[in-house]
Amino acid sequence: MSLRNRLARLPAGKFGESSMFGIEPPISVVPPAAAVPARSMTPVTADLPVARSVLDDLRGRMEVMLTRSRRESASDFEPATAAHYPELPFRVEHTALGPLHVRTVKLGGDHRVGRIPVVGARTASNELLALLALDPRLASCEPSSALYLDTETTGLGPGAGTVAFLVGLAYWDESEGLVCEQLLVRQLGEEAPLLARVAERIRAASMLVTFNGKSFDLPVLRARFVMGRAAFPAEPGHLDLVHVARRLHKGRGFGARLGTVEREVLGFVREDDVPSSEVSACYLHFLRTGDTRSLLKVVDHNLWDVVSMAALVALYGEPLEASQLHAEDLVGVARTLRRAGQNERAQRVVETALERGAGAAAIRARAEIAKSRGDKARALADFESLAASVDDPSVRLELAKLYEHHAKDAVRALAVVEAGTGEKEERLAHRAARLTRKVGEKSYKLW
């Protein structure tokens, strides 16, 4: 009930005992002599004109206040309508499943993300990408038919309530270059056409490329397909770049966040980007108010994600002999190739890293690769060099093993162990006891 209606319902004598709203009450609305006798049900009417005049005055004042409030609300305090906001850059496609909001951006071969042209992703080595991803299945996938995929969601976990409200896709077209397609759920309940388009693109792709998609984007999409009672398409090979980035850039202390990889590896810095943690709030604000301003930043954020993945594929998949990777990143490449069983190739890469000034990290990687190749002499020389320049218990442990089992020098092995190898106490005691026994046996034989 409005304030005006409540005032109209109040009895006239109510304001004879109140001074609310700044109105002074009359001295006596009802004279004592005219007061209602006890037990009398007869209404008092002697001075009602006086009470009514007070009430009328109050109503007049309230009308002025309410009129002024409405006028101010309509001018200074009225929230902006959708007409005041910039348009979202999406066109509407009318499909059998409902409206699909699509934005298409086409990038030519000269487009770069920082210092890396995206066109290199089209001819990237699938064999090298498979080795760096430690996934042999990718060796048969054609990068020129890859589908780059990234989602923006209403939550940070792939639960049933998390909606992928914006899906960024990118694929190569013979004549148009890299085609970036962004699909928006403009309002909840319009997911079906988006999911159908995603399924269509996945079925046409030779491989998927994501950044943390195995843990997040794909589980979210699978859940949405289930909720929509639709069949998720058969997945091609999946190159999740977050795992490659972690392996290659671990030596420099990053790799888990795409923005950091863009800055440190590609040389690209986003301007006025929305943090990933605020993406959901931006979308929910848009749903509540129609305010497109914050959502426009999310759209740009999503496009940057997709295009940056293409640049990373171009960089990671270029010939190692001409690689533009940082020297310490080449150490990560060498270690990954060693894990993939490519010791000879790993040896060549680590030598290149050393030539470019990778330092102690490259020496250790070369020692580990030499040990895997069976070149114990090379490994021993490198671990000796490291032990003389860095205080690292794990280096001393490797050196102790080589002294004991390769050089057959228990004395030097024991000296290294006594300096500390970082092992658990029980294991360390067992190793020291064995070496002490060997030293005693050797002394006995010499005697």
Secondary structure by P-SEA (a helix, b strand, c coil): ccaaaaaaaccccccccccccccccccccccccccccccccccccccaaaaaaaaaaaaaaaaaaaaaaaaaaacccccccccccccccbbbbbccccbbbbbbbbbccccccccccccccccccaaaaaaaaccccccccccccbbbbbbbcccccccccccccbbbbbbbbccccbbbbbbbccccccaaaaaaaaaaaaaaccccccccccccaaaaaaaaaaaaccccccccccccaaaaaaaaaccccccccaaaaaaacccccccccccccaaaaaaaaaaacccaaaaaaaaaaaaaaaaaaaaaaaaaacccccccccaaaaaaaaaaaaaacaaaaaaaaaaaaaaacccaaaaaaaaaaaaaacaaaaaaaaaaaaaaccccaaaaaaaaaaaacccccaaaaaaaaaacccccaaaaaaaaaaaaaaaaaaaaaac
